[in-house]
Amino acid sequence: MFYHIKELQYESKPSCPDPVYAKKLQEVLGGQYGEITVMMQYLMQGFNCRADPKYRDLLLDIGTEEIAHVEMLATLIARLLDNAPVDQQERAAEDPAIEAILGGMNPQHAIVSGLGAMAIDSAGYPWNAKYTIASGNLLADFRANLNAESQGRLQVVRLYEIADDPGVKDTLSFLIARDTAHQNQWKAAIHELETREKDIVVPTTFPRELEKQAVSYDLYNLSRGDASSKGRWAQGPAPDGRGYFQYIQSPQPYGPQPHLIPAPIYIHDTLPMSKM
């Protein structure tokens, strides 16, 4: 079960209203890498976890904290919309270039949500459950979680850089720090699984002898030049310790040219030249 503590995990109080910044802040609430996404992703992974109970507990611990982050951002957005004077809402329109970039206040904040946060991104696109990943394979999922935290922290840092309000920057500094913690925690969990399973390729349970191992570590040069040959990924032992990278300068096709038989007449495809 869940229960709600009425106090915020951290203060979310701007110094003054700013409806334009509230619109920007919607990205890290309801965007692809926003707090709603990681909240739902970690909780669904935890609910579905069939592995060691410690992993379920980790997922639900962090997922539950993300509920608190959703609450913090929703509160911050609502307070940025409080008592916003008309001239402040119209200020973005004074310069056509700025207006084109900022778009001013999100009208839905006034029309739809009554000066409240919404489950949308900064462009007004509704949050989508397709943003979330919960595959049942924890190594794959934890890597997705690390990416989500990396992208989310990047976006919050960018918002921090363009913020002027000290109260907003203080709230964001807390969220940035928690993203630091979560990136490190998912990285530690990934390392533990890779060490335990003695492999890094997902899924680790698929027998390697069933794949075409002759091409398992090749890098095909499929662009002009050979700059990619200078990377660690093109030579030496592979990270999984089971093979060696090879750089293939002029890769040759392994299969013949494909030829499809004509479709049945009722499909009404274009007839082959031989039938015309």
N, C-alpha and C positions, 0 to 999 in steps of 0.2 A: 504494500500500500504506500501511498504518498501522503505527506501532510505539509501544510504551508506555514512557514514562519513569517509573520507579518513584516518584520524588519527586512530591508534590502541587504543583500550580501555586501554591497558597498554603496556609498552615497552616489546618487545620480541627479545632481542639481546644477543646472546652468546658472550663470550669473545674470543672464538676461534672455528674453525671448529671441528666437532666430528661426523663423519658419523655413527659410531656404536651407539652412544647415540640417533642419529636421528631415527634409526631403533626402538629403545626401545620406543621413544616418540610417535611412530605411534599408540601404544596401547591406549593412552588416547585421541587420535584423532579419529581413525576409529575402535576401539574395541567395544565390547558389551556394555561397560559402558563409552565409550568415549564421547567427546563433540558433535560429529555428531548425536549420538543416542539421547542424551537429547535434543538437538536442535530440531530434528524432532519429538520426543515424545511430548514435550511441545507445539510445534506449531500445531501439528495435534489435540491434545486434545483441544487446544484453538479454532481452526477453527470449530471443531465439537460441541463446548460447547453450550448447550441449557439451562443452569442454570442461576443463578443470574449473570448479566454482570460483576460484580467485579471478579468472578472467571475466566471468559474469559480474562479479562484484566490482571490478575495475570499471567495466563499461557502465554499470548503473550508477556508480559513484560520480563519474565524470558527466554522464548524461544528465543526472539530476542537478549537478552544478550548472549545467547549461540552461536548465529551466530558470535558474536564478539570473543568468545573464540575459535571457529573453525579458524577464521582468525588469531588470535594470535599464535595458535599452528602451523598452516600451515606456517606462517612466520618464526617461530622459527626453524622448521624442515628445511626449505629452507636455512636459514642462517647457520645452522649446517653443511649443505652440501656444502656451498660456499668454494671454494679454498682449499678443503681438499687435502693435499698432499698424494701422492701414499703411502709413508711409513706409514702414519697414517691409511690409509685404510687397510694396510697389517699387522698392528701391532697385531691385534687380532689373527692372524694365527701363531704367533711366538711360542705360547704355545698350544699344541694340546687340553689340557683340557679347556683352555679359548675359543679356537676356537669352541669347541663342544657346549659351553654354549652360546656364543655371536653370533657366525655365521658370524662375520664381518659385513661389510656394506651390506645393502640390495641392490643387483644388480639392482633391478627395479628402484631405485632412480636415477640411471645413465642411464639405458636402456630405461625405459618406460616414466618416468615423467620429465626427463631432469633436475635433481637436485631439484625436487619439492616434496612437501608432496603429499600423496595419500590417498584415502578413503579406507584404509586397516588397519588391526591391525599389531602388532609387528611380527607376524608370516607370514604376507603377505596375510591373508585371507580377501577377500573384505567385506566392510561394508554391512550389511544386514538389510533391513527394518523390518525383523522379530524380531529384537532386541527391537523394539518400542512397547509400549502399549498405546492404546487409546480406551477405552471401552465405553465411554459415561457415566460411573458411576464415579463421581468425587472422592468419597471416596476411591474406588478401585484404581483409577488412581493416586491420590495424595500419596497413600501408595507406589505405584510403583515408583513414582518420588522420594520419600524419600529414597527408596532402591537404586535407580540409583545414587543419589547424594552421598550416603554412600559408595557404591562400587567405584564410580569415585574418591572421595576424598582419599579413601584408596590407590588406585593405584597411584595417583599423589604424595601422601606422600611417597610412596615407591620409586618412581622415584626421588623425592627430596633427599632422604637419600643416593642414589647411585650416585648423581650428584656431580661433582667437580667444574664445571664452575659457577662462581658467578652470571653471567648474567642469566643463565638457572635457578639457584635456586631462583633468584629474581622474574622471571616470574612465576615460579611454586608457589611461596609463595602468589602471588596475586590470582592465581586460587584456591589455597587451602582456602584462606579467603572467596572467593566468594562461594565456596562449603559449607563453614560454614554457610554463610547467607542463602543459598538456603535450606539446611537441616532444619534450624530453621523455615523458611517460610512455607515449606511444612508441617512441624509438627504443626505449628499454624493453617494452613488451615484444616488439618485433625481433630484437636481438635475442631475447630469451627463446622465442619460438624457433628461430633459425638455428640456434645452438642445440636445442632439444631435438629438433627433427633432422639435424645434420644436412640441411639443404636450404636453399633460398628460393627455389623455383616453385611457384604455386601451380597446381597442388603438388605437395611433396610426396603424396601417396601413389601417384601414377608411375608404373614401372618404366624406367628409362629405356629398357630394351624394346619397348613398343613404339618408341618414336624413331624417326629417321635420324639416328645419331650422327651420321656423316655430315649433316648440315646444322647441327645444334649450336655451333659456336662461330659460324661464318658471318662476316659483315660484308655485304655486297656494295660495291661502289656503283651507285646508280645515279650519280650526279657528276657534272663536269668538274674536273680537277680531282685531287686526292687529299684534300685537307683532312678528311675524316680518318685517314690512315694514321695520323699522328696521335690519336687518342688512346687512352688505356684500353678502350673497348675493342681495339683492332689487333692487339698483340699480347702475348703472354698468357698466363693461366687465368681462366675465368673465375669470377668470385665464388662460384659454387664448388671449386676445387675438383671438378670432374672432367674438365676439358680445357682446351687452349683456343684462344681466339685466332681466327685466320682472316686476313684481309683479301677479299677476292676482287681483283682489279677489273676484270671483264667477265662478269658472271654470265654463264650460258643457261638457256632454258632447259629444264629437265623434262618437259613434256612437249608433245607435238602441237601444231596449230589446231585450235578447236573448230569443229564443224558440227553444226546443229542440223538435225533433220527438219524438213518442212513441218509446219504446224498443220493440224487438221483443218479442212476447208471451212468448218463452222467457226473457227477462231478469226477468220478474215484478216490474217496477216498479209503482208506484201509477198507475192509469189516469187520464188527463186527465178533467176534468169532462165534456167533450163526448162521451166514450166511455162514461160511466156511466149 
